[in-house]
Amino acid sequence: MSRLPGNRLSRRLPAALAGAAAVVALTAGSALVGAGSAAADPQAPAEFTVPIEINVPTDLAALIDQAGAISPEATAALNQLIGTAAADQIAETLGVNLGFTTPAPFMYPAPTVGCGLDGQMATVTLATAQSGPNFPLPPWVEDNQLRFQALPAYIGIPKTSELSVAWINTSTFKGGIVPLDETLPVVDTPLLSKVVDTGDGKVLAAIFGKVDYTDGKSCIVLPTVGSFDA
């Protein structure tokens, strides 16, 4: 993964620049002594040095200032580079891989009874599964995982969730039945979702169960099935 120069490089550059300055000073002193000797002895050639300008940023602030002096495009490019490097470092610290995925739908919307739009007592529930790695953008899903999500076509705030996903990995023959019990932090509202460690392989899954809402309605979700690559 890409990294910006760390503290080790920041410590080495000032020391290197100080060493270079010392060498230049010593050489300049030798030039003055050489010049004085040349006046007494015409056979001794005068020594001289050419000043060397070193323009190397020693820290991130100097690098940002240098980009700003070049152009707005350089600043934008540097900001993007810094953001990428920071994401790399965060991913490495958390032990996850960078990536971007999109949810895949189940084979068909799940028939849903007990709730609906415009006073109807039936509707459908859309269900999806999202593979990893999906990081750093939410939702965070790692390798060998699937995030299952149910979305009943009903306008209301979920109160409790009794939805579950049954899954089996056809490559490893491992599986289970897991509640979709993730909740929104602080307010503890059900998200009707769950990240499941399915392992690598082809995964068959079915979502089913019930969602109770704060207005007293209950959506009973009949099973829908799907096939996904984890």
C-alpha positions in Angstrom: 0.0 0.0 0.0 1.1 3.6 -0.7 2.5 5.6 2.2 3.5 9.2 2.7 7.1 9.8 4.0 6.9 9.2 7.7 8.7 10.6 10.7 11.9 8.7 9.9 12.3 10.5 6.6 11.5 13.8 8.3 14.2 13.2 10.8 16.8 12.2 8.2 16.3 15.2 5.8 17.2 18.0 8.3 20.3 16.0 9.3 21.3 15.5 5.7 20.7 19.1 4.9 22.8 20.2 7.9 25.6 17.9 6.8 25.5 19.3 3.3 25.7 22.8 4.7 28.7 21.9 6.7 30.4 20.4 3.7 29.7 23.6 1.7 31.1 25.8 4.5 34.3 23.7 4.8 34.7 23.8 1.0 34.2 27.6 1.0 36.8 27.9 3.7 39.2 25.9 1.7 38.6 28.2 -1.2 39.5 31.3 0.8 42.7 29.7 2.1 43.5 28.5 -1.4 43.0 32.0 -2.7 45.4 33.5 -0.2 48.0 30.9 -1.0 47.6 31.6 -4.7 48.7 35.3 -4.1 51.9 34.0 -2.6 52.4 31.2 -5.0 51.2 31.7 -8.5 51.6 27.9 -9.2 48.8 27.1 -6.7 45.3 27.2 -8.5 42.5 28.9 -6.6 39.7 26.6 -5.5 36.1 27.6 -5.6 32.6 26.0 -5.2 29.3 26.6 -6.8 26.4 27.0 -4.3 23.8 24.2 -4.6 20.2 25.0 -4.0 18.4 22.1 -2.3 14.6 22.4 -2.7 13.3 19.3 -0.9 10.2 19.7 1.4 11.1 18.2 4.8 7.5 17.7 6.0 3.9 17.5 4.8 3.2 21.2 5.5 6.1 22.2 3.2 4.8 19.9 0.6 1.4 21.4 0.7 2.9 24.9 0.5 4.9 23.9 -2.5 1.9 22.5 -4.3 -0.1 25.7 -3.6 2.7 27.8 -5.1 2.5 25.7 -8.3 -1.2 25.7 -9.1 -4.7 24.9 -7.8 -4.5 21.6 -9.8 -1.3 20.6 -7.9 -3.0 21.2 -4.6 -6.1 19.2 -5.7 -3.8 16.3 -6.8 -1.8 16.4 -3.6 -5.1 16.4 -1.5 -6.2 13.3 -3.4 -2.9 11.7 -2.9 -3.0 12.4 0.9 -6.5 11.0 1.1 -5.5 7.8 -0.7 -2.4 7.4 1.5 -4.5 8.0 4.7 -7.1 5.5 3.6 -4.3 3.0 2.9 -2.8 3.5 6.4 -6.3 3.1 8.0 -7.0 0.0 6.1 -3.6 -1.5 7.0 -4.2 -0.6 10.7 -7.6 -2.2 10.7 -6.4 -5.2 8.7 -8.9 -4.8 5.9 -8.5 -4.3 2.1 -9.6 -1.3 0.1 -12.4 -1.9 -2.3 -15.8 -0.9 -3.7 -18.8 -3.1 -4.3 -22.5 -2.7 -5.0 -25.5 -4.7 -3.5 -26.9 -7.5 -5.6 -30.6 -8.2 -5.5 -32.2 -11.5 -4.5 -34.0 -13.4 -7.3 -37.4 -11.7 -6.7 -39.1 -9.3 -4.2 -40.4 -11.1 -1.2 -44.2 -11.1 -0.9 -45.1 -9.2 2.3 -48.4 -9.2 4.2 -49.8 -7.2 7.1 -48.7 -3.8 5.9 -48.6 -1.8 2.7 -49.0 1.6 1.0 -52.3 3.5 0.8 -54.0 1.3 3.3 -53.2 -1.9 1.5 -52.4 -5.0 3.6 -49.9 -6.5 1.2 -46.6 -5.2 -0.3 -43.2 -6.6 -1.2 -39.7 -6.5 0.4 -36.6 -5.9 -1.6 -33.6 -7.9 -0.4 -29.9 -7.5 -1.3 -26.5 -9.0 -0.5 -23.3 -7.0 -0.8 -19.9 -8.7 -0.9 -16.5 -7.4 0.3 -14.2 -5.7 0.4 -16.1 -2.5 0.6 -13.9 0.0 2.5 -13.5 2.9 3.4 -17.0 3.9 2.2 -19.9 2.5 4.2 -21.2 -0.1 4.7 -17.9 -1.8 5.7 -17.8 -5.3 4.4 -14.6 -7.4 4.5 -13.3 -10.2 2.3 -15.3 -13.5 2.6 -18.3 -11.6 4.0 -21.8 -10.8 2.7 -24.0 -8.0 4.1 -27.7 -8.9 3.8 -30.3 -6.1 3.7 -34.1 -6.1 3.7 -36.2 -3.1 2.6 -39.9 -3.5 3.0 -42.0 -1.2 0.7 -43.7 0.4 3.7 -43.3 3.9 5.1 -42.7 3.7 8.8 -40.0 3.5 11.5 -39.1 -0.1 12.4 -39.5 -0.8 16.1 -38.3 -4.4 16.3 -37.0 -6.9 13.7 -37.5 -10.6 13.6 -36.0 -11.0 10.1 -33.4 -13.6 9.5 -31.2 -14.9 6.7 -30.6 -18.6 6.1 -27.4 -19.2 4.2 -25.2 -22.0 3.0 -21.8 -21.8 1.3 -21.8 -24.4 -1.5 -18.0 -24.4 -1.7 -17.4 -25.2 2.0 -20.9 -26.6 2.9 -20.9 -24.3 5.9 -24.0 -22.3 6.7 -26.4 -20.9 9.4 -29.5 -18.9 10.2 -28.6 -15.4 11.4 -30.9 -12.6 12.6 -30.8 -9.3 10.7 -30.2 -7.4 14.0 -28.0 -4.5 13.2 -29.3 -1.2 14.7 -28.8 2.5 14.1 -26.4 3.8 16.8 -27.9 5.9 19.7 -31.6 5.6 18.6 -31.3 1.8 18.4 -33.6 1.6 15.4 -33.4 -1.7 13.4 -31.5 -1.4 10.1 -32.8 -4.8 8.9 -29.3 -5.8 7.9 -26.4 -8.0 8.9 -22.8 -8.6 7.9 -22.2 -12.4 7.9 -18.9 -14.3 7.8 -19.8 -16.7 5.0 -16.3 -17.5 3.8 -15.1 -17.5 0.2 -17.4 -19.2 -2.3 -20.9 -19.4 -3.8 -23.5 -18.6 -1.2 -27.2 -19.5 -1.4 -29.4 -17.4 0.9 -33.0 -16.8 1.9 -34.5 -13.9 3.9 -37.7 -14.2 5.8 -39.4 -13.1 9.1 -41.3 -10.1 10.5 -40.8 -6.4 11.1 -42.8 -4.5 13.7 -43.2 -0.7 13.3 -43.8 2.1 15.7 -47.3 2.8 14.3 -48.4 -0.7 15.3 -48.2 -2.3 11.8 -46.3 -5.6 11.3 -44.8 -6.7 8.0 -44.6 -10.4 7.6 -41.9 -11.2 5.0 -42.3 -14.4 3.1 -39.0 -16.0 1.9 -37.0 -14.8 -1.1 -33.9 -16.5 -2.2 -30.7 -15.6 -4.0 -27.2 -16.8 -5.1 -24.1 -14.6 -4.4 -20.3 -14.8 -4.6 -18.6 -14.0 -1.3 
